[in-house]
Each structure stands twice: as C-alpha cells, then as structure tokens.
C-alpha cells in the first residue's frame, strides 16, 4: 500500500510507452503499475520505476 492505494507493478522487457522530457526527448517506459482504490476502481500508470512512499 502506497499513499493510500494498493499498487501492483511489473517490469516489461520491451518499452510499453514513453514520456516526453522538458527538452523534447523521449524517455522509454518499461514499468507499469495498477493502482486500486478502496472502491476497487483501478487505473494503469506507466512509469520509469516503482512508486515510493
């Protein structure tokens, strides 16, 4: 549980998306999390690494 939500994550071997940095370059994303709230609603977050508290 991180910041009041259950989170489950997974590293993927190939990029699953990218983030555009302020200088316009692309940062490849290899990690995804599922964030679940108390009502069992969820959404997927693509990120560079696991969330930290």
C-alpha positions as CSV (number, residue, x, y, z in Angstrom):
1,X,0.0,0.0,0.0
2,X,1.5,3.3,-1.1
3,X,-0.2,6.7,-0.4
4,X,-3.5,5.0,0.5
5,X,-3.7,2.8,-2.6
6,X,-2.8,-0.8,-3.3
7,X,-0.3,-0.9,-6.2
8,X,0.9,-3.8,-8.2
9,X,3.7,-3.4,-10.7
10,X,5.6,-5.2,-13.4
11,X,8.8,-4.6,-15.4
12,X,8.4,-5.4,-19.2
13,X,11.3,-6.4,-21.5
14,X,10.2,-4.0,-24.3
15,X,9.1,-0.4,-24.0
16,X,5.4,0.0,-23.2
17,X,5.3,3.7,-23.8
18,X,7.3,6.9,-23.4
19,X,7.4,10.2,-21.5
20,X,8.4,13.4,-23.2
21,X,11.0,15.3,-21.2
22,X,11.2,19.1,-21.0
23,X,13.9,19.2,-23.7
24,X,11.6,17.3,-26.1
25,X,13.4,13.9,-26.0
26,X,11.5,10.7,-25.2
27,X,12.2,8.6,-22.1
28,X,11.2,5.0,-22.8
29,X,9.0,3.4,-20.1
30,X,9.5,-0.3,-19.1
31,X,7.4,-0.4,-15.9
32,X,3.6,-0.3,-15.3
33,X,1.5,-0.2,-12.2
34,X,-2.1,-0.9,-11.4
35,X,-3.4,1.5,-8.7
36,X,-6.5,0.2,-6.9
37,X,-8.6,2.4,-4.5
38,X,-11.0,1.3,-1.7
39,X,-13.9,1.0,-4.1
40,X,-12.0,-1.5,-6.2
41,X,-11.7,1.1,-9.0
42,X,-8.3,0.9,-10.8
43,X,-6.2,2.5,-13.4
44,X,-2.9,1.7,-15.1
45,X,0.1,4.0,-14.7
46,X,3.1,3.8,-17.0
47,X,6.3,4.9,-15.2
48,X,10.1,4.6,-15.1
49,X,10.3,2.7,-11.8
50,X,8.1,1.6,-8.9
51,X,6.4,4.2,-6.7
52,X,8.0,5.1,-3.4
53,X,6.3,6.3,-0.3
